Amino acid sequence: MTSIDPFERFGAVPQFTLESDDVADGRPLSRAQWGSGGGGDNVSPQLSWSGFPAETKSFAVTIHDPDAPTGSGFWHWAVFNIPAEVTTLAAGAGAEGGGSLPQGAAMLSNELRSKSFTGAGPPPGTGTHHYDIVVHALDVERLDLDPESTPAVLGFNAHFHTLARAVLTPVATAGDI
């Protein structure tokens, strides 16, 4: 299944390949990627990517649920300044404190104001939620963001430096686990 680029309305860019040992396009999230409030483990998924443009200088990774009943979705994870030679993040790289992230990478607070990955937790009665996992290939080595910026600010800044992106969109519905 080929993912739809959730950013395409801002201008199409080439897509590259994103794979995971833990999640798959259109497939339900496993217990590990659910939040503790929903019976899960809050473990960020393993991700690996390839086929990005040769001129890529860094990456950013975001996980966003556009179906959250907020009017603006729900940001689960945001990491940026991942060096261009890094093409894999291990499962759990989104743990509080970012100790498993590559040297130089920075993590922003999610919607729960935690600098970590927070797992899925779709409320009952809100249908199926789509979790857009996006790797942005950027044309700059660093995005100079305030460490207290929001993931939306990261997305805004990344937009102007994105060469290509890769997307996986697993799903979850209340009661899945």
C-alpha atoms as an extended CHARMM CRD file, in Angstrom:
* protein
*
       177  EXT
         1         1  MET       CA              0.0000000000        0.0000000000        0.0000000000  PROA      1               0.0000000000
         2         2  THR       CA              1.3740000000        3.4060000000       -0.9220000000  PROA      2               0.0000000000
         3         3  SER       CA              0.7990000000        6.1320000000        1.6320000000  PROA      3               0.0000000000
         4         4  ILE       CA             -0.8530000000        9.3790000000        0.7590000000  PROA      4               0.0000000000
         5         5  ASP       CA              1.3600000000       12.3420000000        1.5810000000  PROA      5               0.0000000000
         6         6  PRO       CA             -0.5300000000       14.3680000000        4.2240000000  PROA      6               0.0000000000
         7         7  PHE       CA              1.4590000000       17.4590000000        3.1970000000  PROA      7               0.0000000000
         8         8  GLU       CA              0.7640000000       17.2140000000       -0.5380000000  PROA      8               0.0000000000
         9         9  ARG       CA             -1.6790000000       20.1300000000       -0.4330000000  PROA      9               0.0000000000
        10        10  PHE       CA              1.2970000000       22.3860000000        0.3220000000  PROA      10              0.0000000000
        11        11  GLY       CA              3.0710000000       21.2780000000       -2.8500000000  PROA      11              0.0000000000
        12        12  ALA       CA              4.0630000000       17.8080000000       -3.9220000000  PROA      12              0.0000000000
        13        13  VAL       CA              7.6330000000       16.6760000000       -3.3080000000  PROA      13              0.0000000000
        14        14  PRO       CA              9.2440000000       13.3670000000       -4.2390000000  PROA      14              0.0000000000
        15        15  GLN       CA              8.6000000000       10.4660000000       -1.9030000000  PROA      15              0.0000000000
        16        16  PHE       CA             11.1470000000        7.9580000000       -0.6480000000  PROA      16              0.0000000000
        17        17  THR       CA             10.8140000000        4.6580000000        1.2110000000  PROA      17              0.0000000000
        18        18  LEU       CA              9.9400000000        4.3560000000        4.9010000000  PROA      18              0.0000000000
        19        19  GLU       CA              9.7880000000        0.9320000000        6.5340000000  PROA      19              0.0000000000
        20        20  SER       CA              9.2440000000       -0.3410000000       10.0470000000  PROA      20              0.0000000000
        21        21  ASP       CA              9.5160000000       -3.6040000000       11.9360000000  PROA      21              0.0000000000
        22        22  ASP       CA              6.7060000000       -2.3580000000       14.2080000000  PROA      22              0.0000000000
        23        23  VAL       CA              4.0520000000       -0.5940000000       12.1080000000  PROA      23              0.0000000000
        24        24  ALA       CA              2.6180000000       -0.8690000000        8.5950000000  PROA      24              0.0000000000
        25        25  ASP       CA              0.5190000000        1.2550000000        6.2910000000  PROA      25              0.0000000000
        26        26  GLY       CA             -3.1740000000        0.8770000000        6.9970000000  PROA      26              0.0000000000
        27        27  ARG       CA             -2.6010000000       -1.7680000000        9.6920000000  PROA      27              0.0000000000
        28        28  PRO       CA             -3.5900000000       -1.4330000000       13.3630000000  PROA      28              0.0000000000
        29        29  LEU       CA             -0.9330000000       -0.2650000000       15.7930000000  PROA      29              0.0000000000
        30        30  SER       CA              0.4250000000       -2.8740000000       18.1730000000  PROA      30              0.0000000000
        31        31  ARG       CA              0.1350000000       -2.6020000000       21.9590000000  PROA      31              0.0000000000
        32        32  ALA       CA              3.6710000000       -1.1520000000       22.1530000000  PROA      32              0.0000000000
        33        33  GLN       CA              2.6730000000        1.9410000000       20.1260000000  PROA      33              0.0000000000
        34        34  TRP       CA             -0.4190000000        2.6440000000       22.2270000000  PROA      34              0.0000000000
        35        35  GLY       CA             -0.2900000000        5.0510000000       25.1480000000  PROA      35              0.0000000000
        36        36  SER       CA             -0.2880000000        3.7770000000       28.7070000000  PROA      36              0.0000000000
        37        37  GLY       CA             -3.7470000000        5.2820000000       29.2610000000  PROA      37              0.0000000000
        38        38  GLY       CA             -5.0850000000        2.9750000000       26.5570000000  PROA      38              0.0000000000
        39        39  GLY       CA             -3.2860000000       -0.1320000000       27.8100000000  PROA      39              0.0000000000
        40        40  GLY       CA             -0.1180000000        0.2960000000       25.7510000000  PROA      40              0.0000000000
        41        41  ASP       CA              3.5870000000        0.8170000000       26.3200000000  PROA      41              0.0000000000
        42        42  ASN       CA              4.3780000000        4.2420000000       24.7220000000  PROA      42              0.0000000000
        43        43  VAL       CA              7.2050000000        2.7850000000       22.6200000000  PROA      43              0.0000000000
        44        44  SER       CA              8.0950000000        4.7330000000       19.4900000000  PROA      44              0.0000000000
        45        45  PRO       CA              8.2360000000        2.4410000000       16.4550000000  PROA      45              0.0000000000
        46        46  GLN       CA             11.4140000000        1.2840000000       14.7630000000  PROA      46              0.0000000000
        47        47  LEU       CA             11.8390000000        3.2390000000       11.5290000000  PROA      47              0.0000000000
        48        48  SER       CA             14.2560000000        2.9730000000        8.6110000000  PROA      48              0.0000000000
        49        49  TRP       CA             14.3230000000        4.9080000000        5.3490000000  PROA      49              0.0000000000
        50        50  SER       CA             16.0740000000        4.8590000000        1.9980000000  PROA      50              0.0000000000
        51        51  GLY       CA             15.9160000000        6.3750000000       -1.4700000000  PROA      51              0.0000000000
        52        52  PHE       CA             16.0050000000       10.0060000000       -0.3330000000  PROA      52              0.0000000000
        53        53  PRO       CA             17.7450000000       12.6850000000       -2.4510000000  PROA      53              0.0000000000
        54        54  ALA       CA             21.5610000000       12.7030000000       -2.4090000000  PROA      54              0.0000000000
        55        55  GLU       CA             21.5330000000       16.3830000000       -1.4190000000  PROA      55              0.0000000000
        56        56  THR       CA             19.7480000000       15.6070000000        1.8850000000  PROA      56              0.0000000000
        57        57  LYS       CA             21.5770000000       17.2400000000        4.8100000000  PROA      57              0.0000000000
        58        58  SER       CA             19.3310000000       16.1840000000        7.7190000000  PROA      58              0.0000000000
        59        59  PHE       CA             16.0090000000       14.5750000000        8.6000000000  PROA      59              0.0000000000
        60        60  ALA       CA             13.0310000000       15.3460000000       10.7870000000  PROA      60              0.0000000000
        61        61  VAL       CA             10.5260000000       12.7390000000       11.9720000000  PROA      61              0.0000000000
        62        62  THR       CA              6.9870000000       13.5330000000       13.0390000000  PROA      62              0.0000000000
        63        63  ILE       CA              4.0130000000       11.4460000000       14.1340000000  PROA      63              0.0000000000
        64        64  HSD       CA              0.6470000000       13.1900000000       13.9940000000  PROA      64              0.0000000000
        65        65  ASP       CA             -2.9660000000       12.0390000000       14.3890000000  PROA      65              0.0000000000
        66        66  PRO       CA             -5.1070000000       14.3250000000       12.1990000000  PROA      66              0.0000000000
        67        67  ASP       CA             -8.2670000000       12.5350000000       13.3900000000  PROA      67              0.0000000000
        68        68  ALA       CA             -8.0060000000       13.5550000000       17.0530000000  PROA      68              0.0000000000
        69        69  PRO       CA            -11.1280000000       15.4940000000       18.0540000000  PROA      69              0.0000000000
        70        70  THR       CA             -9.2650000000       18.7740000000       18.5870000000  PROA      70              0.0000000000
        71        71  GLY       CA             -9.6130000000       20.7110000000       15.3460000000  PROA      71              0.0000000000
        72        72  SER       CA             -5.8200000000       20.5980000000       14.9820000000  PROA      72              0.0000000000
        73        73  GLY       CA             -5.0080000000       16.9260000000       15.4510000000  PROA      73              0.0000000000
        74        74  PHE       CA             -2.6010000000       15.5240000000       18.0300000000  PROA      74              0.0000000000
        75        75  TRP       CA              1.2100000000       15.4870000000       17.7970000000  PROA      75              0.0000000000
        76        76  HSD       CA              2.6680000000       12.2690000000       19.2140000000  PROA      76              0.0000000000
        77        77  TRP       CA              6.3500000000       12.8180000000       18.4030000000  PROA      77              0.0000000000
        78        78  ALA       CA              8.6550000000       15.3380000000       16.7600000000  PROA      78              0.0000000000
        79        79  VAL       CA             12.4110000000       14.9310000000       16.2350000000  PROA      79              0.0000000000
        80        80  PHE       CA             14.6770000000       17.0720000000       14.0680000000  PROA      80              0.0000000000
        81        81  ASN       CA             18.3390000000       17.6520000000       13.2200000000  PROA      81              0.0000000000
        82        82  ILE       CA             18.8550000000       13.9510000000       12.5790000000  PROA      82              0.0000000000
        83        83  PRO       CA             22.1520000000       13.7690000000       10.6550000000  PROA      83              0.0000000000
        84        84  ALA       CA             21.8920000000       12.7520000000        6.9920000000  PROA      84              0.0000000000
        85        85  GLU       CA             23.9640000000        9.6070000000        7.5410000000  PROA      85              0.0000000000
        86        86  VAL       CA             21.3900000000        8.2640000000       10.0280000000  PROA      86              0.0000000000
        87        87  THR       CA             18.7220000000        6.1980000000        8.2830000000  PROA      87              0.0000000000
        88        88  THR       CA             17.2970000000        4.1960000000       11.1860000000  PROA      88              0.0000000000
        89        89  LEU       CA             15.7420000000        4.9330000000       14.5400000000  PROA      89              0.0000000000
        90        90  ALA       CA             15.4390000000        1.9950000000       16.9240000000  PROA      90              0.0000000000
        91        91  ALA       CA             12.1870000000        1.1270000000       18.6470000000  PROA      91              0.0000000000
        92        92  GLY       CA             12.0330000000        3.1890000000       21.8080000000  PROA      92              0.0000000000
        93        93  ALA       CA             14.2000000000        6.0240000000       20.4500000000  PROA      93              0.0000000000
        94        94  GLY       CA             11.4210000000        8.3590000000       21.5720000000  PROA      94              0.0000000000
        95        95  ALA       CA             11.9190000000        7.5990000000       25.2610000000  PROA      95              0.0000000000
        96        96  GLU       CA             11.9030000000       10.5710000000       27.6310000000  PROA      96              0.0000000000
        97        97  GLY       CA             15.2060000000       12.4320000000       27.4830000000  PROA      97              0.0000000000
        98        98  GLY       CA             16.1360000000       11.3030000000       23.9740000000  PROA      98              0.0000000000
        99        99  GLY       CA             19.1500000000        9.2480000000       25.0880000000  PROA      99              0.0000000000
       100       100  SER       CA             18.6490000000        6.8060000000       22.2050000000  PROA      100             0.0000000000
       101       101  LEU       CA             18.4970000000        9.4990000000       19.5360000000  PROA      101             0.0000000000
       102       102  PRO       CA             21.4820000000       10.1390000000       17.2570000000  PROA      102             0.0000000000
       103       103  GLN       CA             24.0350000000       12.7350000000       18.3490000000  PROA      103             0.0000000000
       104       104  GLY       CA             22.7560000000       16.2250000000       17.4750000000  PROA      104             0.0000000000
       105       105  ALA       CA             19.0900000000       15.2510000000       17.1220000000  PROA      105             0.0000000000
       106       106  ALA       CA             16.5510000000       17.1850000000       19.1770000000  PROA      106             0.0000000000
       107       107  MET       CA             13.0910000000       16.2290000000       20.3810000000  PROA      107             0.0000000000
       108       108  LEU       CA             10.2200000000       18.6560000000       20.9160000000  PROA      108             0.0000000000
       109       109  SER       CA              7.3910000000       18.3190000000       23.4030000000  PROA      109             0.0000000000
       110       110  ASN       CA              4.3510000000       16.3990000000       22.2220000000  PROA      110             0.0000000000
       111       111  GLU       CA              0.7440000000       17.3720000000       22.9880000000  PROA      111             0.0000000000
       112       112  LEU       CA              1.1500000000       16.0910000000       26.5430000000  PROA      112             0.0000000000
       113       113  ARG       CA              4.0910000000       18.5230000000       26.9920000000  PROA      113             0.0000000000
       114       114  SER       CA              6.5600000000       15.6690000000       27.2860000000  PROA      114             0.0000000000
       115       115  LYS       CA              9.7500000000       15.4940000000       25.2420000000  PROA      115             0.0000000000
       116       116  SER       CA              9.0820000000       11.9100000000       24.2920000000  PROA      116             0.0000000000
       117       117  PHE       CA              6.8930000000        9.7350000000       22.1080000000  PROA      117             0.0000000000
       118       118  THR       CA              3.3640000000        9.2900000000       23.3920000000  PROA      118             0.0000000000
       119       119  GLY       CA              1.3900000000        6.3830000000       22.0600000000  PROA      119             0.0000000000
       120       120  ALA       CA             -2.0640000000        6.2190000000       20.5280000000  PROA      120             0.0000000000
       121       121  GLY       CA             -5.2060000000        6.5910000000       22.5790000000  PROA      121             0.0000000000
       122       122  PRO       CA             -8.1910000000        7.3300000000       20.3560000000  PROA      122             0.0000000000
       123       123  PRO       CA            -11.2130000000        8.1630000000       22.5010000000  PROA      123             0.0000000000
       124       124  PRO       CA            -14.2760000000        5.9160000000       22.1910000000  PROA      124             0.0000000000
       125       125  GLY       CA            -16.7290000000        7.0700000000       19.5650000000  PROA      125             0.0000000000
       126       126  THR       CA            -14.1720000000        8.9370000000       17.4340000000  PROA      126             0.0000000000
       127       127  GLY       CA            -13.7390000000        6.2570000000       14.7840000000  PROA      127             0.0000000000
       128       128  THR       CA            -10.5280000000        5.1020000000       13.1950000000  PROA      128             0.0000000000
       129       129  HSD       CA             -7.5220000000        7.3600000000       13.6980000000  PROA      129             0.0000000000
       130       130  HSD       CA             -4.6640000000        7.5950000000       11.1770000000  PROA      130             0.0000000000
       131       131  TYR       CA             -1.1400000000        8.1000000000       12.5100000000  PROA      131             0.0000000000
       132       132  ASP       CA              0.9340000000        9.9180000000        9.9080000000  PROA      132             0.0000000000
       133       133  ILE       CA              4.5450000000        8.9000000000       10.4750000000  PROA      133             0.0000000000
       134       134  VAL       CA              6.5840000000       11.2070000000        8.2730000000  PROA      134             0.0000000000
       135       135  VAL       CA             10.3240000000       11.4190000000        7.6180000000  PROA      135             0.0000000000
       136       136  HSD       CA             11.2270000000       14.7550000000        6.0390000000  PROA      136             0.0000000000
       137       137  ALA       CA             14.4950000000       14.9070000000        4.0280000000  PROA      137             0.0000000000
       138       138  LEU       CA             15.8120000000       18.4630000000        4.4900000000  PROA      138             0.0000000000
       139       139  ASP       CA             18.2520000000       20.6400000000        2.5640000000  PROA      139             0.0000000000
       140       140  VAL       CA             19.8600000000       22.0550000000        5.7450000000  PROA      140             0.0000000000
       141       141  GLU       CA             22.0530000000       20.3930000000        8.3660000000  PROA      141             0.0000000000
       142       142  ARG       CA             20.1580000000       22.0570000000       11.2040000000  PROA      142             0.0000000000
       143       143  LEU       CA             16.8790000000       23.7670000000       11.8490000000  PROA      143             0.0000000000
       144       144  ASP       CA             17.6050000000       26.4240000000       14.4490000000  PROA      144             0.0000000000
       145       145  LEU       CA             14.4500000000       26.0790000000       16.5460000000  PROA      145             0.0000000000
       146       146  ASP       CA             13.7870000000       27.1480000000       20.0980000000  PROA      146             0.0000000000
       147       147  PRO       CA             13.8190000000       23.9280000000       22.1710000000  PROA      147             0.0000000000
       148       148  GLU       CA             10.3720000000       24.8910000000       23.4630000000  PROA      148             0.0000000000
       149       149  SER       CA              8.8900000000       25.1500000000       19.9530000000  PROA      149             0.0000000000
       150       150  THR       CA              5.8570000000       23.0700000000       19.1140000000  PROA      150             0.0000000000
       151       151  PRO       CA              5.7890000000       20.3060000000       16.5020000000  PROA      151             0.0000000000
       152       152  ALA       CA              3.6750000000       22.6440000000       14.3500000000  PROA      152             0.0000000000
       153       153  VAL       CA              6.5510000000       25.1620000000       14.3600000000  PROA      153             0.0000000000
       154       154  LEU       CA              8.8830000000       22.3450000000       13.3090000000  PROA      154             0.0000000000
       155       155  GLY       CA              6.4960000000       21.4900000000       10.4690000000  PROA      155             0.0000000000
       156       156  PHE       CA              6.3370000000       25.1160000000        9.3680000000  PROA      156             0.0000000000
       157       157  ASN       CA             10.1310000000       25.4420000000        9.2520000000  PROA      157             0.0000000000
       158       158  ALA       CA             10.6660000000       22.0220000000        7.6720000000  PROA      158             0.0000000000
       159       159  HSD       CA              8.1790000000       22.9190000000        4.9220000000  PROA      159             0.0000000000
       160       160  PHE       CA             10.6100000000       25.4670000000        3.4610000000  PROA      160             0.0000000000
       161       161  HSD       CA             13.5220000000       22.9720000000        3.4720000000  PROA      161             0.0000000000
       162       162  THR       CA             11.8580000000       19.7000000000        2.4520000000  PROA      162             0.0000000000
       163       163  LEU       CA             13.4400000000       17.9630000000       -0.5270000000  PROA      163             0.0000000000
       164       164  ALA       CA             11.3510000000       14.7890000000       -0.2000000000  PROA      164             0.0000000000
       165       165  ARG       CA              9.3780000000       12.8730000000        2.3750000000  PROA      165             0.0000000000
       166       166  ALA       CA              8.4060000000        9.3430000000        3.2910000000  PROA      166             0.0000000000
       167       167  VAL       CA              5.1270000000        8.3870000000        4.9610000000  PROA      167             0.0000000000
       168       168  LEU       CA              3.6370000000        5.3960000000        6.7740000000  PROA      168             0.0000000000
       169       169  THR       CA              0.1050000000        5.6190000000        8.1440000000  PROA      169             0.0000000000
       170       170  PRO       CA             -0.9170000000        2.9080000000       10.6000000000  PROA      170             0.0000000000
       171       171  VAL       CA             -4.3300000000        3.1580000000       12.2510000000  PROA      171             0.0000000000
       172       172  ALA       CA             -6.0380000000        2.6510000000       15.6100000000  PROA      172             0.0000000000
       173       173  THR       CA             -9.5930000000        2.6070000000       16.9060000000  PROA      173             0.0000000000
       174       174  ALA       CA            -10.6270000000        2.7070000000       20.5520000000  PROA      174             0.0000000000
       175       175  GLY       CA            -10.8280000000       -0.8600000000       21.8270000000  PROA      175             0.0000000000
       176       176  ASP       CA             -8.2580000000       -2.2600000000       19.3390000000  PROA      176             0.0000000000
       177       177  ILE       CA             -6.0890000000       -3.6370000000       22.1340000000  PROA      177             0.0000000000
